[in-house]
Amino acid sequence: RDPDGRSFIPAALPDPDLQEVAAAQERHDPSAMPSYRMAALAADFYPSVLRGTRDGETTLFAPDRIGAWLDYFSNENTIYAISNRIGSIAAERALPADGGAVLELGGGLGSGAEAFLQRFAESGRLSAIRSYRFTEAVPSFLRRGQRRISGQFPGAPVAFGRLDMDRPFGEAGIGEGAFALVYGVNTLHVARDLEFTLAQIVRALERGGRIVLSECVRPFPGRPVCVEFIFNLLEAFRAPRLVEPWRPNGGFLTPEQWIAALEACGFRDVTIYPDIARIREICPSFIAAAIVAVRA
């Protein structure tokens, strides 16, 4: 690393046989293959995106790639299902015993809501969900998420609608103090202005309501996380509004940054499950966690 903070590789990196790596994963656990395929897609697009001849958002989310995203954002994909499972367990514990209304942000293709509702069904608490508002900004994702959830949970009190978390929630008909729980899976780290979005969440929550965010958490500041290889192609991921000291970079936040962000924006009693800060020295590659906080 030079005085300007730039890092250099002192020698050429090994050139592994990628087909051999993929074949080994297929033999070990084929359910993880969607993540490998998505990484391969990103690798193909990097040269043109870095040259400026292609746009990362348009390239990654082109209509002919929706199938790859369906496979990736799925509870059948072992790697992604971990985030959904951790988030659903934390949410089931966070919703008050007498139940309440739930708002999901960035519901995407519906796998987070699927895991959420399945968890409540398993625990016998599905009736505790008085209403579930599934929201998503991308219309094609919203339609597919609605089909998934409506088909699997036909009797659940789920409503569907478009919501852009970078815009005032009132524009999407979200009332003040209307929800006991606001939920999101790998969503808030791409908020253009996290301070603004958290303020909108505070407005949407009833007093004492909770936020549950299932997020990839950066164990150490300044250290890359593997899935950033895919999402660094997206400008929304790379270049949000920065706020010192808790939003110093785009992408994922550390445990300390999440705690500082939530406490600065109207929340208290922030808890992270599992405790990434405690386990990161012995398990630095575990990055999935649920961040839970109470509206102050």
KELOZA-487082 format. One record per residue (C-alpha): chain; z, y negated, x; residue in three letters. Coordinates in nm, 4 decimals. Example, Ala and Ser with C-alpha at 12.3 -4.5 7.8 and 13.67 -1.06 7.14 Angstrom:
<pts>
<'A',<0.7800,0.4500,1.2300>,'ALA'>
<'A',<0.7140,0.1060,1.3670>,'SER'>
</pts>
This chain:
<pts>
<'A',<0.0000,0.0000,0.0000>,'ARG'>
<'A',<-0.1015,-0.3371,0.1453>,'ASP'>
<'A',<0.0866,-0.6713,0.1055>,'PRO'>
<'A',<-0.1172,-0.7507,-0.2056>,'ASP'>
<'A',<0.0101,-0.4367,-0.3761>,'GLY'>
<'A',<-0.3161,-0.2442,-0.3503>,'ARG'>
<'A',<-0.2923,0.1278,-0.2780>,'SER'>
<'A',<-0.5303,0.3186,-0.0574>,'PHE'>
<'A',<-0.5929,0.6909,-0.0187>,'ILE'>
<'A',<-0.5753,0.7774,0.3536>,'PRO'>
<'A',<-0.8049,1.0783,0.3268>,'ALA'>
<'A',<-1.0557,1.2293,0.0883>,'ALA'>
<'A',<-0.9023,1.4062,-0.2078>,'LEU'>
<'A',<-0.9785,1.7757,-0.2636>,'PRO'>
<'A',<-1.2712,1.8510,-0.4912>,'ASP'>
<'A',<-1.1441,2.1245,-0.7253>,'PRO'>
<'A',<-1.3693,2.3486,-0.9301>,'ASP'>
<'A',<-1.3101,2.1995,-1.2754>,'LEU'>
<'A',<-1.4595,2.4981,-1.4531>,'GLN'>
<'A',<-1.2133,2.7202,-1.2721>,'GLU'>
<'A',<-0.9226,2.4942,-1.3787>,'VAL'>
<'A',<-1.0386,2.4971,-1.7416>,'ALA'>
<'A',<-1.0851,2.8740,-1.7369>,'ALA'>
<'A',<-0.7329,2.9212,-1.6029>,'ALA'>
<'A',<-0.5927,2.7061,-1.8856>,'GLN'>
<'A',<-0.7988,2.8973,-2.1420>,'GLU'>
<'A',<-0.6474,3.2227,-2.0210>,'ARG'>
<'A',<-0.2947,3.0796,-2.0116>,'HIS'>
<'A',<-0.2932,2.8922,-2.3466>,'ASP'>
<'A',<-0.6210,2.8001,-2.5202>,'PRO'>
<'A',<-0.4412,2.5749,-2.7694>,'SER'>
<'A',<-0.4216,2.3068,-2.4963>,'ALA'>
<'A',<-0.7982,2.2955,-2.4413>,'MET'>
<'A',<-0.8633,1.9863,-2.6624>,'PRO'>
<'A',<-0.6784,1.7748,-2.4055>,'SER'>
<'A',<-0.8971,1.9122,-2.1274>,'TYR'>
<'A',<-1.2118,1.8383,-2.3266>,'ARG'>
<'A',<-1.0986,1.4829,-2.3946>,'MET'>
<'A',<-1.0285,1.4272,-2.0250>,'ALA'>
<'A',<-1.3764,1.5560,-1.9441>,'ALA'>
<'A',<-1.5296,1.3116,-2.1936>,'LEU'>
<'A',<-1.3387,1.0239,-2.0357>,'ALA'>
<'A',<-1.4525,1.1269,-1.6881>,'ALA'>
<'A',<-1.8136,1.1178,-1.8023>,'ASP'>
<'A',<-1.7735,0.7656,-1.9411>,'PHE'>
<'A',<-1.5817,0.6007,-1.6580>,'TYR'>
<'A',<-1.8814,0.5039,-1.4389>,'PRO'>
<'A',<-2.0666,0.3210,-1.7171>,'SER'>
<'A',<-1.7515,0.1544,-1.8557>,'VAL'>
<'A',<-1.6490,0.0328,-1.5085>,'LEU'>
<'A',<-2.0014,-0.1018,-1.4513>,'ARG'>
<'A',<-1.9763,-0.2909,-1.7784>,'GLY'>
<'A',<-2.2784,-0.1228,-1.9346>,'THR'>
<'A',<-2.0674,0.0471,-2.2041>,'ARG'>
<'A',<-1.7648,-0.0517,-2.4078>,'ASP'>
<'A',<-1.4712,0.1883,-2.3895>,'GLY'>
<'A',<-1.3724,0.1600,-2.7571>,'GLU'>
<'A',<-1.7254,0.2101,-2.8875>,'THR'>
<'A',<-1.7934,0.4919,-2.6439>,'THR'>
<'A',<-1.4770,0.6939,-2.7021>,'LEU'>
<'A',<-1.4770,0.6532,-3.0800>,'PHE'>
<'A',<-1.8481,0.7024,-3.1458>,'ALA'>
<'A',<-1.9158,0.9012,-3.4663>,'PRO'>
<'A',<-2.0377,1.2069,-3.2767>,'ASP'>
<'A',<-1.6993,1.2291,-3.0987>,'ARG'>
<'A',<-1.4790,1.2362,-3.4078>,'ILE'>
<'A',<-1.4600,1.6162,-3.3790>,'GLY'>
<'A',<-1.3087,1.5891,-3.0315>,'ALA'>
<'A',<-1.0442,1.3484,-3.1628>,'TRP'>
<'A',<-0.9710,1.5742,-3.4592>,'LEU'>
<'A',<-0.9018,1.8559,-3.2156>,'ASP'>
<'A',<-0.6970,1.6328,-2.9843>,'TYR'>
<'A',<-0.4792,1.4564,-3.2439>,'PHE'>
<'A',<-0.3800,1.7861,-3.3991>,'SER'>
<'A',<-0.0722,2.0005,-3.4342>,'ASN'>
<'A',<-0.2904,2.2870,-3.3152>,'GLU'>
<'A',<-0.3151,2.1095,-2.9784>,'ASN'>
<'A',<0.0046,2.2175,-2.8040>,'THR'>
<'A',<0.0126,1.9149,-2.5775>,'ILE'>
<'A',<-0.0100,1.6596,-2.8605>,'TYR'>
<'A',<0.2007,1.8565,-3.1077>,'ALA'>
<'A',<0.5068,1.7943,-2.8904>,'ILE'>
<'A',<0.5031,1.4232,-2.9774>,'SER'>
<'A',<0.4644,1.4957,-3.3477>,'ASN'>
<'A',<0.7453,1.7501,-3.3448>,'ARG'>
<'A',<0.9925,1.5335,-3.1535>,'ILE'>
<'A',<0.9151,1.2383,-3.3790>,'GLY'>
<'A',<0.9544,1.4369,-3.6992>,'SER'>
<'A',<1.2930,1.5767,-3.5944>,'ILE'>
<'A',<1.4188,1.2287,-3.5049>,'ALA'>
<'A',<1.2851,1.0854,-3.8325>,'ALA'>
<'A',<1.4488,1.3554,-4.0443>,'GLU'>
<'A',<1.7808,1.2743,-3.8806>,'ARG'>
<'A',<1.7276,0.8983,-3.9154>,'ALA'>
<'A',<1.6457,0.8845,-4.2866>,'LEU'>
<'A',<1.9693,0.8236,-4.4826>,'PRO'>
<'A',<2.1241,1.1166,-4.6686>,'ALA'>
<'A',<2.0368,0.9564,-5.0008>,'ASP'>
<'A',<1.6751,0.9122,-4.8917>,'GLY'>
<'A',<1.4460,0.6136,-4.8932>,'GLY'>
<'A',<1.0931,0.4818,-4.8617>,'ALA'>
<'A',<0.8907,0.5466,-4.5442>,'VAL'>
<'A',<0.6122,0.3420,-4.3850>,'LEU'>
<'A',<0.3936,0.5077,-4.1212>,'GLU'>
<'A',<0.1969,0.2841,-3.8872>,'LEU'>
<'A',<-0.1198,0.4021,-3.7143>,'GLY'>
<'A',<-0.1279,0.7319,-3.9026>,'GLY'>
<'A',<-0.4667,0.8133,-3.7511>,'GLY'>
<'A',<-0.6019,1.1524,-3.8494>,'LEU'>
<'A',<-0.2779,1.2579,-4.0177>,'GLY'>
<'A',<-0.1159,1.5026,-3.7770>,'SER'>
<'A',<0.1979,1.2890,-3.7420>,'GLY'>
<'A',<0.2461,1.2691,-4.1186>,'ALA'>
<'A',<0.1708,1.6397,-4.1434>,'GLU'>
<'A',<0.4510,1.7231,-3.8975>,'ALA'>
<'A',<0.6829,1.4698,-4.0630>,'PHE'>
<'A',<0.6417,1.6127,-4.4122>,'LEU'>
<'A',<0.6571,1.9701,-4.2830>,'GLN'>
<'A',<0.9872,1.8959,-4.1098>,'ARG'>
<'A',<1.1387,1.7561,-4.4302>,'PHE'>
<'A',<1.0068,2.0563,-4.6229>,'ALA'>
<'A',<1.1645,2.2951,-4.3689>,'GLU'>
<'A',<1.5011,2.1180,-4.3950>,'SER'>
<'A',<1.4927,2.1097,-4.7755>,'GLY'>
<'A',<1.4839,1.7293,-4.7796>,'ARG'>
<'A',<1.1315,1.6599,-4.9018>,'LEU'>
<'A',<1.2775,1.5057,-5.2171>,'SER'>
<'A',<1.4659,1.2542,-4.9989>,'ALA'>
<'A',<1.1334,1.0812,-4.9315>,'ILE'>
<'A',<1.1104,0.8463,-5.2291>,'ARG'>
<'A',<0.7701,0.7238,-5.1142>,'SER'>
<'A',<0.5561,0.7580,-4.8027>,'TYR'>
<'A',<0.3090,0.4817,-4.7188>,'ARG'>
<'A',<0.0468,0.6169,-4.4769>,'PHE'>
<'A',<-0.1419,0.3351,-4.3047>,'THR'>
<'A',<-0.4212,0.3207,-4.0496>,'GLU'>
<'A',<-0.6511,0.0433,-3.9265>,'ALA'>
<'A',<-0.9673,0.2514,-3.8685>,'VAL'>
<'A',<-1.1314,0.3358,-4.2047>,'PRO'>
<'A',<-1.2866,0.6656,-4.0893>,'SER'>
<'A',<-0.9508,0.7844,-3.9538>,'PHE'>
<'A',<-0.7748,0.6722,-4.2719>,'LEU'>
<'A',<-1.0141,0.8750,-4.4905>,'ARG'>
<'A',<-0.9694,1.1873,-4.2826>,'ARG'>
<'A',<-0.5933,1.1458,-4.2684>,'GLY'>
<'A',<-0.5826,1.1092,-4.6439>,'GLN'>
<'A',<-0.7834,1.4282,-4.6941>,'ARG'>
<'A',<-0.5549,1.6207,-4.4598>,'ARG'>
<'A',<-0.2278,1.5072,-4.6157>,'ILE'>
<'A',<-0.3426,1.5162,-4.9787>,'SER'>
<'A',<-0.4744,1.8694,-4.9309>,'GLY'>
<'A',<-0.1579,2.0046,-4.7690>,'GLN'>
<'A',<0.1076,1.8166,-4.9670>,'PHE'>
<'A',<-0.0460,1.7554,-5.3105>,'PRO'>
<'A',<0.2887,1.6865,-5.4774>,'GLY'>
<'A',<0.4336,1.4549,-5.2137>,'ALA'>
<'A',<0.4709,1.0840,-5.3069>,'PRO'>
<'A',<0.2208,0.9640,-5.0448>,'VAL'>
<'A',<0.0085,0.6496,-5.0808>,'ALA'>
<'A',<-0.2695,0.5550,-4.8398>,'PHE'>
<'A',<-0.3914,0.2166,-4.7267>,'GLY'>
<'A',<-0.5366,0.0147,-4.4432>,'ARG'>
<'A',<-0.2981,-0.1825,-4.2236>,'LEU'>
<'A',<-0.3675,-0.3604,-3.8957>,'ASP'>
<'A',<-0.0399,-0.3849,-3.7062>,'MET'>
<'A',<-0.1750,-0.6891,-3.5206>,'ASP'>
<'A',<-0.1921,-0.8799,-3.8515>,'ARG'>
<'A',<0.0861,-0.9869,-4.0920>,'PRO'>
<'A',<0.1948,-0.6793,-4.2880>,'PHE'>
<'A',<0.1997,-0.8840,-4.6068>,'GLY'>
<'A',<-0.1816,-0.8849,-4.5995>,'GLU'>
<'A',<-0.1630,-0.5077,-4.6608>,'ALA'>
<'A',<0.0834,-0.5481,-4.9477>,'GLY'>
<'A',<0.3905,-0.4532,-4.7445>,'ILE'>
<'A',<0.6922,-0.6151,-4.9098>,'GLY'>
<'A',<0.9934,-0.7588,-4.7332>,'GLU'>
<'A',<1.2844,-0.5130,-4.7022>,'GLY'>
<'A',<1.0847,-0.2414,-4.8788>,'ALA'>
<'A',<1.1426,0.0517,-4.6430>,'PHE'>
<'A',<1.4349,0.2556,-4.5128>,'ALA'>
<'A',<1.2276,0.3929,-4.2253>,'LEU'>
<'A',<0.9235,0.2758,-4.0289>,'VAL'>
<'A',<0.7560,0.5546,-3.8332>,'TYR'>
<'A',<0.4812,0.5681,-3.5719>,'GLY'>
<'A',<0.3452,0.8290,-3.3317>,'VAL'>
<'A',<0.1857,0.6940,-3.0120>,'ASN'>
<'A',<0.1007,0.3715,-3.1909>,'THR'>
<'A',<0.3072,0.0700,-3.0901>,'LEU'>
<'A',<0.2167,0.0812,-2.7211>,'HIS'>
<'A',<-0.1307,-0.0455,-2.8202>,'VAL'>
<'A',<-0.0021,-0.3386,-3.0259>,'ALA'>
<'A',<-0.1816,-0.6495,-2.9056>,'ARG'>
<'A',<0.1435,-0.8468,-2.9320>,'ASP'>
<'A',<0.4381,-0.6081,-2.9446>,'LEU'>
<'A',<0.6830,-0.8904,-3.0145>,'GLU'>
<'A',<0.4825,-0.9911,-3.3234>,'PHE'>
<'A',<0.4472,-0.6330,-3.4500>,'THR'>
<'A',<0.8173,-0.5602,-3.4080>,'LEU'>
<'A',<0.8955,-0.8767,-3.6043>,'ALA'>
<'A',<0.6720,-0.7490,-3.8846>,'GLN'>
<'A',<0.8567,-0.4169,-3.8803>,'ILE'>
<'A',<1.1923,-0.5946,-3.9009>,'VAL'>
<'A',<1.0606,-0.7827,-4.2048>,'ARG'>
<'A',<0.9456,-0.4575,-4.3707>,'ALA'>
<'A',<1.2785,-0.2776,-4.3185>,'LEU'>
<'A',<1.5779,-0.3028,-4.5457>,'GLU'>
<'A',<1.8974,-0.4146,-4.3749>,'ARG'>
<'A',<2.0266,-0.1202,-4.1725>,'GLY'>
<'A',<1.6867,0.0494,-4.1928>,'GLY'>
<'A',<1.5571,0.2393,-3.8938>,'ARG'>
<'A',<1.2507,0.2498,-3.6757>,'ILE'>
<'A',<1.1427,0.5818,-3.5211>,'VAL'>
<'A',<0.8688,0.5733,-3.2591>,'LEU'>
<'A',<0.7416,0.8913,-3.1022>,'SER'>
<'A',<0.5868,0.7647,-2.7804>,'GLU'>
<'A',<0.4718,0.8661,-2.4389>,'CYS'>
<'A',<0.7384,0.7020,-2.2235>,'VAL'>
<'A',<0.6685,0.5977,-1.8652>,'ARG'>
<'A',<0.9497,0.7578,-1.6619>,'PRO'>
<'A',<0.9262,0.5131,-1.3695>,'PHE'>
<'A',<0.7969,0.1543,-1.3689>,'PRO'>
<'A',<0.4588,0.1117,-1.2055>,'GLY'>
<'A',<0.3921,0.4843,-1.1872>,'ARG'>
<'A',<0.0859,0.6128,-1.3779>,'PRO'>
<'A',<0.1154,0.8674,-1.6586>,'VAL'>
<'A',<-0.1501,1.1386,-1.6785>,'CYS'>
<'A',<-0.2824,1.0575,-2.0278>,'VAL'>
<'A',<-0.3603,0.7022,-1.9165>,'GLU'>
<'A',<-0.6717,0.8493,-1.7553>,'PHE'>
<'A',<-0.8197,0.8695,-2.1058>,'ILE'>
<'A',<-0.6758,0.5613,-2.2689>,'PHE'>
<'A',<-0.7260,0.3158,-1.9831>,'ASN'>
<'A',<-1.0863,0.3047,-2.1002>,'LEU'>
<'A',<-0.9629,0.1049,-2.4018>,'LEU'>
<'A',<-0.9087,-0.2687,-2.3615>,'GLU'>
<'A',<-0.6424,-0.2665,-2.6351>,'ALA'>
<'A',<-0.4459,-0.0198,-2.4214>,'PHE'>
<'A',<-0.4946,-0.2051,-2.0920>,'ARG'>
<'A',<-0.4565,-0.5676,-2.1893>,'ALA'>
<'A',<-0.1898,-0.6569,-2.4490>,'PRO'>
<'A',<0.0060,-0.9810,-2.4497>,'ARG'>
<'A',<0.2604,-0.9469,-2.1708>,'LEU'>
<'A',<0.6263,-1.0465,-2.2075>,'VAL'>
<'A',<0.8616,-1.0435,-1.9108>,'GLU'>
<'A',<1.0668,-0.8455,-1.8398>,'PRO'>
<'A',<1.0069,-0.5767,-2.1044>,'TRP'>
<'A',<0.6274,-0.5859,-2.1446>,'ARG'>
<'A',<0.5047,-0.6319,-1.7845>,'PRO'>
<'A',<0.1928,-0.4149,-1.8182>,'ASN'>
<'A',<-0.0428,-0.2537,-2.0648>,'GLY'>
<'A',<-0.0040,0.1048,-2.1736>,'GLY'>
<'A',<0.3252,0.2876,-2.1842>,'PHE'>
<'A',<0.6747,0.1444,-2.1454>,'LEU'>
<'A',<0.9761,0.2801,-1.9576>,'THR'>
<'A',<1.3003,0.3694,-2.1422>,'PRO'>
<'A',<1.4605,0.0476,-2.0198>,'GLU'>
<'A',<1.1637,-0.1601,-2.1371>,'GLN'>
<'A',<1.1698,-0.0052,-2.4841>,'TRP'>
<'A',<1.5422,-0.0713,-2.5169>,'ILE'>
<'A',<1.5013,-0.4326,-2.4022>,'ALA'>
<'A',<1.2012,-0.4866,-2.6319>,'ALA'>
<'A',<1.3769,-0.3580,-2.9416>,'LEU'>
<'A',<1.7018,-0.5428,-2.8712>,'GLU'>
<'A',<1.5081,-0.8662,-2.8117>,'ALA'>
<'A',<1.3191,-0.8273,-3.1385>,'CYS'>
<'A',<1.5895,-0.7678,-3.3971>,'GLY'>
<'A',<1.7142,-0.4109,-3.3449>,'PHE'>
<'A',<2.0386,-0.2528,-3.2258>,'ARG'>
<'A',<2.1749,0.0919,-3.1360>,'ASP'>
<'A',<1.8595,0.2001,-2.9533>,'VAL'>
<'A',<1.8566,0.5703,-2.8662>,'THR'>
<'A',<1.5890,0.7749,-2.6906>,'ILE'>
<'A',<1.5506,1.1504,-2.7493>,'TYR'>
<'A',<1.5357,1.3253,-2.5107>,'PRO'>
<'A',<1.7041,1.0907,-2.2656>,'ASP'>
<'A',<1.4084,1.0323,-2.0330>,'ILE'>
<'A',<1.6157,0.8055,-1.8081>,'ALA'>
<'A',<1.8650,1.0881,-1.7480>,'ARG'>
<'A',<1.6170,1.3700,-1.6925>,'ILE'>
<'A',<1.3331,1.1899,-1.5135>,'ARG'>
<'A',<1.4532,1.2663,-1.1622>,'GLU'>
<'A',<1.4515,1.6405,-1.2254>,'ILE'>
<'A',<1.1633,1.6493,-1.4761>,'CYS'>
<'A',<0.9376,1.3485,-1.4066>,'PRO'>
<'A',<0.6399,1.4969,-1.5907>,'SER'>
<'A',<0.8140,1.5100,-1.9304>,'PHE'>
<'A',<0.7026,1.1925,-2.1035>,'ILE'>
<'A',<0.7289,1.2564,-2.4810>,'ALA'>
<'A',<1.0263,1.0994,-2.6578>,'ALA'>
<'A',<1.1420,0.9516,-2.9863>,'ALA'>
<'A',<1.2832,0.5989,-2.9761>,'ILE'>
<'A',<1.5207,0.5266,-3.2634>,'VAL'>
<'A',<1.6772,0.1908,-3.3486>,'ALA'>
<'A',<1.8508,0.0190,-3.6390>,'VAL'>
<'A',<1.7474,-0.3137,-3.7868>,'ARG'>
<'A',<2.0185,-0.5592,-3.6902>,'ALA'>
</pts>
